[in-house]
Amino acid sequence: MAHDRVPLVRRAGGTTGSDDAAFADVLRTVVAALGDMPFGVLGGVASAAYGRPRWTKDIDVFCRADDARCVLDILERHEFDVELTNPTWIYKAWRHDVLVDVIFKVKSEVYFDNAMLERIRRVEFEGVEIPILAPEDIVVTKAIAGDEESPWHWYDALGIIAVNELDWDYLLERARKSPNRVISLLHYAISIDIPVSMSALRRLHESVMASWE
């Protein structure tokens, strides 16, 4: 289903990608501009930082819904072209042909919350220290986001599971928004010999089965 787009300001934006130097410069600017505001990076940048390197043309900033307009205003003051793309989940900003998605809701009504904030990790990426959502949060959001048009989300999640030591208790807590999606992802991981906590998978199954009664 297409989302309504409500332009605010968009003078020179684009989504065709950029060179590495421009991407790193924009990433550095975003992190510095937002300062102590609560947010975390997700998407392709987070996946690459956690060991699933792949090309990405954008920077995904996940913030609280109440802060999203403020984030956009800050970026505009730092010479980004900005757009109120969809007031229910995403705004956009551009600089030097690098797209910044300001996301404040992902599928299954997942919002940036205190639990995510408490587990933010500071990770160096392209020479920039950035706040990234915990790997468990990235795995769950990507399990939820995967669809026919964006199958890479599942492969990002599988790559993260394969090379990171996960807090399975926390992952199960986050999986409550869409347990069947997460179960499906974990079963697929097992089918291609990626190690998964069988205890965690069993508990997730029990939780889903309890909802059937």
C-alpha positions, -999 to +999 in steps of 0.1 A: +000+000+000+015+034-010+021+060+017+009+096+012+038+120+008+036+155+022+066+176+010+080+201+035+113+211+019+132+192-007+155+212-029+183+189-040+178+154-025+183+121-042+187+084-036+211+073-062+240+067-038+272+086-031+309+080-028+324+066+004+339+100+015+306+118+012+287+090+030+311+091+060+310+129+061+272+129+062+271+101+088+296+121+110+274+152+106+242+134+116+258+120+147+273+153+157+242+173+150+219+150+170+243+150+199+227+137+231+193+132+216+180+097+221+183+077+189+199+047+174+211+038+139+196+007+123+193-006+087+222-013+064+247+007+085+239-013+116+240-046+098+274-038+084+287-027+118+276-060+133+293-081+106+270-083+076+289-059+052+268-047+023+265-016+002+239+009+015+230+043+001+212+056+032+214+062+069+185+050+090+180+070+122+154+055+147+141+079+173+111+085+195+079+097+177+078+128+198+113+137+188+110+130+150+101+165+140+129+180+162+154+156+145+143+168+111+145+205+122+181+199+135+191+183+102+176+212+083+196+236+104+227+217+093+220+222+057+201+191+049+172+192+025+142+178+043+108+163+037+078+154+059+073+121+040+047+103+060+036+116+095+028+081+107+063+066+105+091+083+085+106+116+074+135+121+050+166+143+047+193+146+021+228+160+019+254+154-008+231+128-024+231+108+009+196+099+021+188+100+059+156+082+069+142+095+101+121+066+113+099+067+143+078+035+138+086+002+122+063-026+113+042-043+140+039-010+159+075-011+171+087+022+186+120+035+199+118+030+237+138+031+269+148-006+266+164+001+232+180+033+245+196+015+275+212-011+251+225+013+225+261+004+215+288+029+204+304+013+173+329+027+149+318+026+113+336+042+084+358+060+109+327+075+128+316+064+162+279+060+160+251+048+184+236+016+170+206-004+183+216-036+200+220-066+177+189-083+192+168-053+183+182-052+148+175-090+143+139-086+155+131-054+134+146-071+103+127-103+109+095-082+109+105-060+080+114-087+055+090-091+026+090-100-011+103-065-021+131-065+006+144-100+013+178-086+023+163-078+057+163-115+066+198-121+053+210-091+073+194-107+104+209-141+097+243-125+092+241-108+126+229-140+144+258-159+128+286-138+142+273-121+173+268-134+209+232-125+215+212-120+247+185-145+240+163-134+269+162-099+256+156-110+220+126-130+232+113-100+250+115-079+219+100-107+197+067-103+215+056-078+188+058-104+161+068-139+175+058-159+144+081-138+122+110-143+146+102-181+149+103-184+112+136-165+109+152-187+136+140-219+120+154-208+087+187-200+105+188-236+118+181-249+083+213-233+070+234-243+100+235-210+118+237-216+156+205-207+174+196-211+211+173-241+211+161-232+246+151-197+234+134-211+204+115-236+226+103-208+249+092-187+219+072-217+206+056-221+240+047-184+242+030-186+208+012-219+216-002-203+248-018-176+227-038-203+209-057-214+239 
